[in-house]
Amino acid sequence: MKYQELHIQTQREFPNNARTQGFGWLVRAGYLTRENEILPLGKQMIERLQNLSADPSFLFHLSLPLLTNEHETFFPISTGSTEIIHCESCKYTERKELAQFKKTPFSHEAILPIEKVETPECHTIESLTGFLNIPKEKTAKALMYTRISHNQFIFVVVRGDMTLSEAKLKDKVGDVRLATAEEINKAGAAAGYASPIGLKNALIVVDDLIPQSSNLVAGANEAGYHLLNTNYGRDYAAEIIADLVEAKAGDLCQHCGNPLSIVPTVSLATRREFHFENILLALAETHRDDKGFTFPKSAAPFDVYLMHIAGKELNTRVKAEEIYDALQAAGIFVLLDDRDERAGVKFNDADLIGCPVRVTVGEKNLKDGMVELKLRKADKNILIPHVDIVSKIMEIK
């Protein structure tokens, strides 16, 4: 393709709204607008990536720092909207809302008698633990939903220091919504002071750590009161016991026992689809230097950046067009810079756009039957007979 056909507009400055360095370079090089809209050059690169995706393993050949599991491939980036749990030791990787971890009971105690106590204005875990001077681990957190398919009230119990994963809950019971005040009252619960004890027509679902946690403080289903020493099995039972909580940084990996970390990422691929815009960003974050992009050949929008420098005696543009036609006929993806611009501008834009090879047709070398070839990552140029340019480029890996 030709430079002017793609309407490429490079920028000399970084956008002031650049969220990351890679995004800033994509704007500067004319792949994206400042508003993150894909420009023709960006569409050209995504089209090449789409062609590559005929081989599902192509991501692993792009020299990207990937984090993967059998379902999904992620790229770590500080601004990523998808948080994953990752174990650096055994490489366990999973979305935060689905990740599993090694759970530890707070203590093993003899079961104590249940006791009702007054707890005024203690309708949150924080206020309750402060009032009773106990750790969050010694409380049972209540969450109440309605299963949409059956219009069924669902009462969920997790330990007070943990966070429910709605994704894990939905995996067990289907889609849910928050229960209304009327539904909570109808089941015999009291918002802010609820427990599964004595409920009516409720599906009780508990995290699998609850049966291992003795003498927890739970609501008394009466405003202003809680129950000390509630115990699963003695005081209530559940229809479903399952892993329901989110892992957090510092929890232990269930596979190797080492600490887990939270990593912000973007998703590049699932079993069913690739996210090509995210792949473009991952390439931009990974393959660049202080001049622009250094894309690998397989992922660059073009294999060759072909340019001419206007001469006084020879028509360098005509020769560049001949080389352009020859490269295209050989199946080589080539971008011809057909602008009447100064050499310096073209050199800068070639580095910025990041094609693996630059070919320059200049009058001085052309008089000797030569053209200049430079690999994007190389420091020096080499001279090649223009009749050999196609075969030489075909040799470049």
TORMIZA-641323 format. One record per residue (C-alpha): residue number from 1; x, y, z. Coordinates in steps of 0.05 Angstrom, whole numbers, m for minus. Layout:
N
+-----+--------+--------+--------+
! pos !      x !      y !      z !
+-----+--------+--------+--------+
! NUM !      X !      Y !      Z !
...
+-----+--------+--------+--------+
// end
This chain:
397
+-----+--------+--------+--------+
! pos !      x !      y !      z !
+-----+--------+--------+--------+
!   1 !      0 !      0 !      0 !
!   2 !     20 !     72 !     m7 !
!   3 !     30 !    121 !     49 !
!   4 !    m19 !    173 !     22 !
!   5 !    m72 !    120 !      9 !
!   6 !    m72 !    103 !     83 !
!   7 !    m75 !    177 !    102 !
!   8 !    m22 !    166 !    155 !
!   9 !    m13 !    226 !    200 !
!  10 !     45 !    219 !    249 !
!  11 !     53 !    265 !    309 !
!  12 !    117 !    296 !    336 !
!  13 !     91 !    300 !    407 !
!  14 !     59 !    250 !    455 !
!  15 !    m15 !    261 !    468 !
!  16 !    m28 !    293 !    535 !
!  17 !    m79 !    239 !    551 !
!  18 !    m32 !    180 !    540 !
!  19 !    m51 !    127 !    590 !
!  20 !     12 !     87 !    576 !
!  21 !     75 !     95 !    535 !
!  22 !     51 !     44 !    485 !
!  23 !    m15 !     81 !    474 !
!  24 !     23 !    146 !    465 !
!  25 !     68 !    116 !    412 !
!  26 !      7 !     87 !    376 !
!  27 !    m22 !    157 !    371 !
!  28 !     44 !    187 !    350 !
!  29 !     54 !    135 !    295 !
!  30 !    m16 !    143 !    267 !
!  31 !    m46 !     76 !    289 !
!  32 !    m97 !    107 !    336 !
!  33 !   m129 !    174 !    349 !
!  34 !   m124 !    208 !    417 !
!  35 !   m195 !    183 !    429 !
!  36 !   m171 !    110 !    418 !
!  37 !   m205 !    103 !    350 !
!  38 !   m169 !     57 !    302 !
!  39 !   m140 !     92 !    241 !
!  40 !   m126 !     59 !    173 !
!  41 !    m55 !     40 !    193 !
!  42 !    m81 !      8 !    256 !
!  43 !   m134 !    m29 !    216 !
!  44 !    m79 !    m54 !    170 !
!  45 !    m40 !    m83 !    228 !
!  46 !   m102 !   m114 !    259 !
!  47 !   m117 !   m147 !    192 !
!  48 !    m48 !   m178 !    193 !
!  49 !    m59 !   m203 !    264 !
!  50 !   m126 !   m232 !    244 !
!  51 !    m92 !   m270 !    188 !
!  52 !    m40 !   m296 !    237 !
!  53 !    m95 !   m321 !    284 !
!  54 !   m109 !   m378 !    236 !
!  55 !    m55 !   m410 !    280 !
!  56 !    m84 !   m407 !    350 !
!  57 !    m13 !   m408 !    380 !
!  58 !     10 !   m345 !    344 !
!  59 !      9 !   m302 !    407 !
!  60 !     66 !   m343 !    435 !
!  61 !    111 !   m324 !    377 !
!  62 !    105 !   m249 !    386 !
!  63 !    155 !   m243 !    444 !
!  64 !    103 !   m216 !    492 !
!  65 !    105 !   m226 !    569 !
!  66 !     42 !   m268 !    572 !
!  67 !      6 !   m297 !    632 !
!  68 !    m38 !   m356 !    613 !
!  69 !    m84 !   m412 !    635 !
!  70 !   m122 !   m463 !    594 !
!  71 !   m179 !   m415 !    583 !
!  72 !   m149 !   m346 !    572 !
!  73 !    m85 !   m307 !    555 !
!  74 !    m69 !   m241 !    590 !
!  75 !    m19 !   m185 !    581 !
!  76 !      4 !   m149 !    645 !
!  77 !     m4 !    m74 !    642 !
!  78 !    m12 !    m23 !    699 !
!  79 !    m76 !      7 !    669 !
!  80 !   m108 !    m60 !    655 !
!  81 !   m181 !    m68 !    675 !
!  82 !   m178 !   m144 !    685 !
!  83 !   m146 !   m164 !    751 !
!  84 !   m117 !   m233 !    755 !
!  85 !    m88 !   m275 !    811 !
!  86 !    m19 !   m301 !    794 !
!  87 !     31 !   m346 !    828 !
!  88 !    102 !   m330 !    808 !
!  89 !    127 !   m397 !    832 !
!  90 !     82 !   m447 !    797 !
!  91 !     52 !   m397 !    746 !
!  92 !    m20 !   m409 !    768 !
!  93 !    m61 !   m355 !    733 !
!  94 !   m136 !   m340 !    738 !
!  95 !   m183 !   m281 !    738 !
!  96 !   m189 !   m253 !    807 !
!  97 !   m263 !   m268 !    813 !
!  98 !   m252 !   m341 !    795 !
!  99 !   m184 !   m356 !    828 !
! 100 !   m177 !   m408 !    882 !
! 101 !   m129 !   m406 !    940 !
! 102 !   m110 !   m445 !   1002 !
! 103 !   m159 !   m429 !   1058 !
! 104 !   m140 !   m432 !   1132 !
! 105 !   m191 !   m436 !   1189 !
! 106 !   m182 !   m380 !   1240 !
! 107 !   m178 !   m427 !   1299 !
! 108 !   m200 !   m495 !   1324 !
! 109 !   m243 !   m484 !   1386 !
! 110 !   m292 !   m523 !   1427 !
! 111 !   m363 !   m506 !   1406 !
! 112 !   m394 !   m456 !   1454 !
! 113 !   m467 !   m443 !   1471 !
! 114 !   m502 !   m392 !   1427 !
! 115 !   m515 !   m325 !   1461 !
! 116 !   m556 !   m265 !   1439 !
! 117 !   m525 !   m197 !   1452 !
! 118 !   m546 !   m126 !   1440 !
! 119 !   m504 !    m91 !   1386 !
! 120 !   m534 !    m22 !   1373 !
! 121 !   m516 !     11 !   1306 !
! 122 !   m473 !    m48 !   1286 !
! 123 !   m500 !    m62 !   1216 !
! 124 !   m432 !    m71 !   1183 !
! 125 !   m375 !   m119 !   1196 !
! 126 !   m330 !    m61 !   1213 !
! 127 !   m377 !    m31 !   1264 !
! 128 !   m392 !    m99 !   1294 !
! 129 !   m320 !   m120 !   1304 !
! 130 !   m303 !    m52 !   1333 !
! 131 !   m361 !    m57 !   1383 !
! 132 !   m345 !   m128 !   1404 !
! 133 !   m269 !   m120 !   1398 !
! 134 !   m261 !   m182 !   1356 !
! 135 !   m225 !   m195 !   1290 !
! 136 !   m265 !   m199 !   1225 !
! 137 !   m246 !   m273 !   1219 !
! 138 !   m293 !   m288 !   1278 !
! 139 !   m355 !   m262 !   1242 !
! 140 !   m402 !   m291 !   1191 !
! 141 !   m419 !   m242 !   1134 !
! 142 !   m489 !   m246 !   1106 !
! 143 !   m506 !   m230 !   1034 !
! 144 !   m576 !   m237 !   1005 !
! 145 !   m597 !   m247 !    933 !
! 146 !   m654 !   m272 !    891 !
! 147 !   m643 !   m325 !    838 !
! 148 !   m673 !   m297 !    775 !
! 149 !   m694 !   m362 !    743 !
! 150 !   m734 !   m387 !    803 !
! 151 !   m749 !   m320 !    838 !
! 152 !   m718 !   m356 !    898 !
! 153 !   m688 !   m321 !    959 !
! 154 !   m615 !   m339 !    969 !
! 155 !   m577 !   m328 !   1033 !
! 156 !   m502 !   m330 !   1027 !
! 157 !   m452 !   m336 !   1085 !
! 158 !   m378 !   m322 !   1080 !
! 159 !   m327 !   m307 !   1133 !
! 160 !   m326 !   m234 !   1154 !
! 161 !   m255 !   m221 !   1130 !
! 162 !   m270 !   m246 !   1059 !
! 163 !   m304 !   m219 !    997 !
! 164 !   m358 !   m256 !    960 !
! 165 !   m344 !   m271 !    887 !
! 166 !   m410 !   m262 !    851 !
! 167 !   m379 !   m299 !    792 !
! 168 !   m369 !   m361 !    835 !
! 169 !   m439 !   m354 !    865 !
! 170 !   m470 !   m349 !    796 !
! 171 !   m431 !   m411 !    774 !
! 172 !   m468 !   m450 !    829 !
! 173 !   m538 !   m420 !    827 !
! 174 !   m545 !   m383 !    761 !
! 175 !   m558 !   m309 !    751 !
! 176 !   m578 !   m269 !    813 !
! 177 !   m597 !   m200 !    833 !
! 178 !   m595 !   m165 !    901 !
! 179 !   m655 !   m183 !    943 !
! 180 !   m706 !   m129 !    958 !
! 181 !   m724 !   m106 !   1028 !
! 182 !   m791 !   m140 !   1020 !
! 183 !   m759 !   m206 !   1001 !
! 184 !   m710 !   m201 !   1059 !
! 185 !   m766 !   m189 !   1109 !
! 186 !   m809 !   m244 !   1080 !
! 187 !   m753 !   m295 !   1091 !
! 188 !   m748 !   m274 !   1164 !
! 189 !   m682 !   m238 !   1158 !
! 190 !   m663 !   m168 !   1180 !
! 191 !   m617 !   m126 !   1137 !
! 192 !   m553 !   m110 !   1173 !
! 193 !   m568 !   m161 !   1227 !
! 194 !   m581 !   m224 !   1186 !
! 195 !   m561 !   m296 !   1194 !
! 196 !   m584 !   m362 !   1163 !
! 197 !   m613 !   m385 !   1229 !
! 198 !   m689 !   m394 !   1228 !
! 199 !   m701 !   m370 !   1157 !
! 200 !   m762 !   m390 !   1116 !
! 201 !   m762 !   m412 !   1043 !
! 202 !   m689 !   m394 !   1033 !
! 203 !   m635 !   m428 !    993 !
! 204 !   m575 !   m426 !   1040 !
! 205 !   m506 !   m425 !   1007 !
! 206 !   m442 !   m422 !   1048 !
! 207 !   m369 !   m416 !   1031 !
! 208 !   m331 !   m480 !   1045 !
! 209 !   m291 !   m447 !   1101 !
! 210 !   m354 !   m435 !   1142 !
! 211 !   m362 !   m508 !   1166 !
! 212 !   m290 !   m505 !   1190 !
! 213 !   m299 !   m440 !   1229 !
! 214 !   m327 !   m447 !   1298 !
! 215 !   m362 !   m397 !   1343 !
! 216 !   m374 !   m342 !   1293 !
! 217 !   m414 !   m279 !   1308 !
! 218 !   m475 !   m273 !   1263 !
! 219 !   m538 !   m231 !   1260 !
! 220 !   m597 !   m248 !   1304 !
! 221 !   m647 !   m229 !   1249 !
! 222 !   m669 !   m173 !   1295 !
! 223 !   m646 !   m101 !   1288 !
! 224 !   m595 !    m83 !   1341 !
! 225 !   m577 !   m155 !   1360 !
! 226 !   m525 !   m208 !   1342 !
! 227 !   m512 !   m280 !   1361 !
! 228 !   m446 !   m301 !   1391 !
! 229 !   m419 !   m371 !   1378 !
! 230 !   m460 !   m392 !   1317 !
! 231 !   m436 !   m458 !   1287 !
! 232 !   m451 !   m491 !   1221 !
! 233 !   m484 !   m558 !   1230 !
! 234 !   m510 !   m546 !   1300 !
! 235 !   m548 !   m481 !   1286 !
! 236 !   m562 !   m484 !   1212 !
! 237 !   m546 !   m524 !   1149 !
! 238 !   m537 !   m506 !   1076 !
! 239 !   m560 !   m535 !   1010 !
! 240 !   m496 !   m515 !    977 !
! 241 !   m425 !   m513 !   1005 !
! 242 !   m373 !   m487 !    956 !
! 243 !   m315 !   m440 !    945 !
! 244 !   m349 !   m372 !    941 !
! 245 !   m297 !   m320 !    958 !
! 246 !   m245 !   m278 !    921 !
! 247 !   m171 !   m289 !    930 !
! 248 !   m129 !   m229 !    949 !
! 249 !    m55 !   m212 !    947 !
! 250 !    m16 !   m252 !    998 !
! 251 !    m64 !   m311 !   1001 !
! 252 !    m28 !   m377 !    990 !
! 253 !    m30 !   m415 !    925 !
! 254 !    m69 !   m479 !    932 !
! 255 !    m21 !   m514 !    884 !
! 256 !     47 !   m496 !    914 !
! 257 !     33 !   m457 !    978 !
! 258 !     70 !   m394 !    957 !
! 259 !     40 !   m324 !    962 !
! 260 !     m6 !   m301 !    907 !
! 261 !     m4 !   m232 !    875 !
! 262 !    m55 !   m189 !    839 !
! 263 !    m35 !   m167 !    770 !
! 264 !    m74 !   m116 !    727 !
! 265 !    m79 !   m141 !    656 !
! 266 !   m117 !   m138 !    591 !
! 267 !   m145 !   m202 !    560 !
! 268 !   m114 !   m220 !    493 !
! 269 !   m151 !   m284 !    478 !
! 270 !   m201 !   m335 !    504 !
! 271 !   m216 !   m403 !    476 !
! 272 !   m267 !   m373 !    430 !
! 273 !   m238 !   m307 !    407 !
! 274 !   m179 !   m260 !    402 !
! 275 !   m181 !   m187 !    425 !
! 276 !   m141 !   m156 !    370 !
! 277 !   m142 !    m84 !    396 !
! 278 !   m112 !   m108 !    461 !
! 279 !    m60 !   m148 !    423 !
! 280 !    m41 !    m85 !    385 !
! 281 !    m32 !    m49 !    452 !
! 282 !      9 !   m106 !    480 !
! 283 !     55 !   m104 !    419 !
! 284 !     62 !    m28 !    427 !
! 285 !     80 !    m34 !    501 !
! 286 !    131 !    m88 !    488 !
! 287 !    165 !    m72 !    422 !
! 288 !    191 !      0 !    421 !
! 289 !    251 !     43 !    432 !
! 290 !    264 !    118 !    437 !
! 291 !    249 !    127 !    363 !
! 292 !    185 !     87 !    355 !
! 293 !    163 !     16 !    345 !
! 294 !    207 !    m45 !    334 !
! 295 !    153 !    m95 !    315 !
! 296 !    172 !   m167 !    298 !
! 297 !    164 !   m184 !    225 !
! 298 !    104 !   m229 !    236 !
! 299 !     64 !   m175 !    272 !
! 300 !     85 !   m111 !    236 !
! 301 !     33 !    m78 !    191 !
! 302 !     83 !    m84 !    133 !
! 303 !    147 !   m123 !    122 !
! 304 !    182 !    m65 !     87 !
! 305 !    180 !     11 !     90 !
! 306 !    202 !     33 !     20 !
! 307 !    220 !    106 !      8 !
! 308 !    254 !    148 !    m44 !
! 309 !    297 !    210 !    m37 !
! 310 !    286 !    260 !    m94 !
! 311 !    346 !    267 !   m140 !
! 312 !    369 !    320 !   m189 !
! 313 !    388 !    274 !   m247 !
! 314 !    352 !    208 !   m236 !
! 315 !    278 !    197 !   m223 !
! 316 !    284 !    158 !   m158 !
! 317 !    209 !    154 !   m150 !
! 318 !    201 !    113 !   m214 !
! 319 !    253 !     64 !   m190 !
! 320 !    219 !     61 !   m121 !
! 321 !    153 !     45 !   m157 !
! 322 !    188 !    m12 !   m196 !
! 323 !    215 !    m41 !   m131 !
! 324 !    147 !    m33 !    m99 !
! 325 !    114 !    m73 !   m155 !
! 326 !    168 !   m127 !   m151 !
! 327 !    161 !   m135 !    m76 !
! 328 !     86 !   m139 !    m80 !
! 329 !     90 !   m191 !   m135 !
! 330 !    134 !   m233 !    m89 !
! 331 !     81 !   m231 !    m34 !
! 332 !    119 !   m183 !     10 !
! 333 !     77 !   m132 !     48 !
! 334 !    106 !    m64 !     32 !
! 335 !     89 !      8 !     50 !
! 336 !    113 !     57 !     m3 !
! 337 !    124 !    127 !     24 !
! 338 !    102 !    165 !    m37 !
! 339 !    105 !    234 !     m6 !
! 340 !    147 !    291 !    m32 !
! 341 !    179 !    301 !     37 !
! 342 !    249 !    313 !     61 !
! 343 !    291 !    251 !     74 !
! 344 !    295 !    266 !    149 !
! 345 !    220 !    267 !    156 !
! 346 !    214 !    200 !    121 !
! 347 !    270 !    168 !    162 !
! 348 !    236 !    191 !    226 !
! 349 !    168 !    165 !    205 !
! 350 !    198 !     98 !    183 !
! 351 !    228 !     89 !    253 !
! 352 !    163 !    112 !    285 !
! 353 !    117 !     64 !    247 !
! 354 !    164 !      6 !    262 !
! 355 !    168 !    m38 !    199 !
! 356 !    224 !    m89 !    206 !
! 357 !    261 !    m66 !    143 !
! 358 !    271 !      2 !    110 !
! 359 !    292 !      7 !     38 !
! 360 !    316 !     75 !     12 !
! 361 !    322 !     92 !    m61 !
! 362 !    370 !    150 !    m68 !
! 363 !    403 !    181 !   m129 !
! 364 !    476 !    172 !   m107 !
! 365 !    469 !     97 !    m94 !
! 366 !    422 !     86 !   m152 !
! 367 !    476 !    110 !   m201 !
! 368 !    516 !     50 !   m178 !
! 369 !    456 !      4 !   m184 !
! 370 !    447 !      0 !   m108 !
! 371 !    394 !     16 !    m57 !
! 372 !    401 !     24 !     18 !
! 373 !    373 !    m29 !     65 !
! 374 !    368 !    m21 !    140 !
! 375 !    339 !    m68 !    192 !
! 376 !    297 !    m29 !    243 !
! 377 !    338 !    m54 !    301 !
! 378 !    406 !    m48 !    267 !
! 379 !    455 !      9 !    276 !
! 380 !    482 !     10 !    205 !
! 381 !    456 !     10 !    134 !
! 382 !    478 !    m37 !     79 !
! 383 !    478 !    m28 !      4 !
! 384 !    444 !    m80 !    m40 !
! 385 !    440 !    m84 !   m116 !
! 386 !    369 !    m63 !   m131 !
! 387 !    360 !   m124 !   m175 !
! 388 !    373 !   m168 !   m114 !
! 389 !    326 !   m131 !    m66 !
! 390 !    269 !   m182 !    m69 !
! 391 !    313 !   m242 !    m56 !
! 392 !    350 !   m206 !      0 !
! 393 !    286 !   m187 !     36 !
! 394 !    259 !   m258 !     28 !
! 395 !    321 !   m282 !     67 !
! 396 !    307 !   m237 !    127 !
! 397 !    273 !   m274 !    184 !
+-----+--------+--------+--------+
// end
